[in-house]
Amino acid sequence: MTLDALVDGVHAWFTAALPDQGIYALMVFAFIAGLARGFSGFGAALIFVPLGGAIVGPKLISPILLVIDGVASLGMIPPAWRGANRREVFVMAAGAALGIPAGTAILALLDPLLLRWSITIIASCLLALLVSGWRYHGEASAPLTSGVGLIAGLFSGAAQLGGPPVVAYWLGGKSDFTRVRANVVLYFSISSVLSAISYYFGGLFVPAVFALTVVVLPSYAVGLYGGSKLFGLAEERTFRIACYVLIAAAIIGMPLLDGVLR
């Protein structure tokens, strides 16, 4: 095979793997999602999965986010390792290890429309819980922490949407917002590895995932860098409000708006 034939073959594969429309919208959504992730330590899925799912469907958008976030957020791990409560993070990750395979099975088997409605309803309920002011004021026991990880793992496997239960739990504790952010970043670096293994065995890494990753990764990386810089300017109240707004963003991706986003 000649070089020209190889290039033509790669180009044909790449073109065939991309959707007919919505590429530029995905790039914009990726930038905003990266901005949110860089600032708060979570939130990318709350924006990218509902909005991007309206264009390419949840079975593609979740693995795409897993790949771009795993690559782009590598630089956030060392400072998170230094600032996090590593014992709590690993206990939560142990629970996630049980929940992620179950969530992956849901993603692979559940009807896409039903899955997207479920994501919207769950995220809306979590937002109401947070905004209500309710907090868990008890001690952070290992069984409770791992239980939250189990729920977050289920959401992560199904839609990369494990942020809300994790953030709701740690925001309600006694840690300041810098520790909360470090915990969240470190936790998701671990859960991403677990999700990648589960997605691989679930057959979710299809060619379109990698083709779209090439397209949206630069936008996501730029947003992630900008969000990380903005975090240094934030106060705790700003951080909490941003978390609430990010969860509310999931509602934008409701299936009712498919005609607008396509």
N, C-alpha and C positions, 0 to 999 in steps of 0.2 A: 504494500500500500504506500503510495506517495504521500509526501507531506501535505500537498494541496487536497488530496482526497481525504486525509485525516481531518484537516481543518474544516472541510465541507461537511464531513460526517458529524463532527462536534457541533458545528453551527446548526445543522438540521435537527440534531437531538435537542439542543438548547431551545430552539424556536418552538419545537413541538411540545416541549414540557411547560412552556409559559402559557398563562391564560390569554384569551383573546382580548380582554379589556381589564382595566383597573390597575395596571402596573404602576402608574404614576401615583394613584391614590395610595397604594400599598407603601410606596416610598415615603410619602408624607406621614402616613400612620406610623411607620417604623421610626421616623425621626422623633415624633411626639412621644412615642412609647419609650424610646431611648432616653429622652429628656427626663421623663418621669422616673425611670429606673435609676438613672444616675443621681437624681436629686434625693429620692426617698429610700432607695435600696430595693424597692419593689414597684409594682404598678404597670410594668410593661404589658403583661397579659390582659390587664383590665381594659387597656386601650386597644392593643393590637389584635387580640383574639376576637372580641365581638365585631370590631370594624372590619378587620381583614377577613374574618369568617364570612361576612356578607358578600365577599368577592370570590373567594376560592374555597370556602367551606371549612368547618372546624377540623376535619381530618387532615387537611394540609397545613392550616395556619398554626396549629399547635406544635408540630415538629419543626416548622420553619422558625418559630420563635425560640424553641429550645436550642437550635443550632446557632442562630445569630447571637443570642444572649450568651451562650456558653463561650463563644469565640471573643465577643466584644468586651465581656466583663471580666476577663482574666486579670486585668490590672487592678480591679477593685478587691481582689482576694487578700493580698498581703496586709493592707491596713485593717481590713475586717478581722483577720486572724488575730492581730494585736489588740484590737479594741473590743472583741466579742467576749461574752461569757461562754467559753468553749464547751464547758460541761453541759449547760442547758441546750446548746445548739446540737450537740451530738445525741443527747437524749431525744430531742425532737426529731432528728434525722432517723433515729432507730424506728420511731413510729411511722415515719414517712415511707420507710423501706417496705412496710406491709401495705400501706395504702396505695402507693403508686402503681403496682401491677394491677390492682383491682380497677383503678381509674383508667389505665390503659385499655383494659378489656372493654370498659364502657365506651371509650372513644372509638374503638375498632368496631363495636357491634351495634351501638345505639343509633337510631335514626338521627341524621344531622340536624334536622329542624327541631326535634325534641331536645337534643343535646343543647342547642343554642338557647332555647327557651329556659332550660334548666339552669344554664350559666347565668342568664339575666336575673332570674328569680332569686337564686342563691346570693348573688352579689348584692342585690337590692335589700335582702333581709339583713345581710351583714352590715351594710351601710346604716340601716335604721338602728341596729344594735349599737354601733359606734357613736352615732350622732346623739342617741338618747342619753349618753353620759354614763351608761352602766359600765362598771369596771369590776373585774375579779380582784378582790382585795385580800384573798387568802395567800398562803405561802405557795410558792411554785414547786409542787411536788413532782417527782419523776414520773409517776403514773399519769398525772394530769398533762404534763409537758409532752409525753409520748403520745397521749390521746389526741392532743391538738395536732401533733405531727401526723398521726394517722389520717385525720380529717383533711389536713392540708395536702398530704400525699395523694389522697383520693382525688381532690380537686386538681392537683398538678398533673396527675396521669391523664385525667379526662380532658383538661383544657389549659394546662399550664397556669391555673388560676389559684394556686396555693397561697398567695399573698394575704388575702383578707383574714383568714383565721389566725395566721401566724402574727400578723401585725396587731390584730384585735387583742390577742393574748398578751403580747409583750408591751403594747401601749398601756394596758391596764395594770401592769406591774409597777415596781418601784424604780426601774432603770430609767436613766435620762435618755433623751432622744438620740444622742450620739451612740450610746450602747445599743439601743433598739435597732438603729440602722445597721450597725456592725453585725449584730446577731442575724438580722434578716439577710444581709449579703452573704455571710458565711453559710447560713443554712441553705440558701438557694444554690450555692456552688456545689454543695453535697447532693441536694435533691436533683440537680440537673444531671449529674452523673447517673444516678439511679433511674431517672426518666429515660435517659439515652439508652441504657441497657434494656429497659422494658419496651421502649418504642422499637428497638431493633428486632427483638424477638416477636413483637406484635406485627411486624411487617409494615410499619408506618413510614419508613424512610424510602419513599418512592422517588423516581427521578425528578419530578416536579419540585419536590422539597429543596433539592440542591440547586436547581436552576433558579428558583426564586430567592434562595439564600444569597446567591451571587449578586442579584439585583438589589436587594434591600439591605444587605449588611452594611454598606458604606453609610447610608442614611442613619441607620440605627447607631452605629459607632460614633458618628458626629453628635447625635443627640445625647448619647450616654456621656460623652466627654463634657458637653455643655452643662448637663444636669449635675455632674460631679462638682464642677466649678461653682455652680449656684448654691450647692449645699453649704459651702463655707460661709455664705452670707445669711443663712436662715436662722431664725429663732425657733424655740420649741413650739410656740403657738402656730407659727407658719408651717412647721413640719406636720403637725397634727391636722391642720386644715387641708394641706395638700393631700394627705392620706385619704381624707374623706372625699375630696373632689375626684381622686383617682378611682375610687370604688364607684362613685356615681357615674363615671365615664362608661362603665359597662352597659348601662341602660341605653346608651346611644346606639349600641349594636343590636338592639332588639330586631328580631326578624321582620317586624312591621315596617322597618325602614329599608328593606332590601332594595326596593325600587329606586330609592334615592341614591344609595351607595353604588349600585351597579352601573 
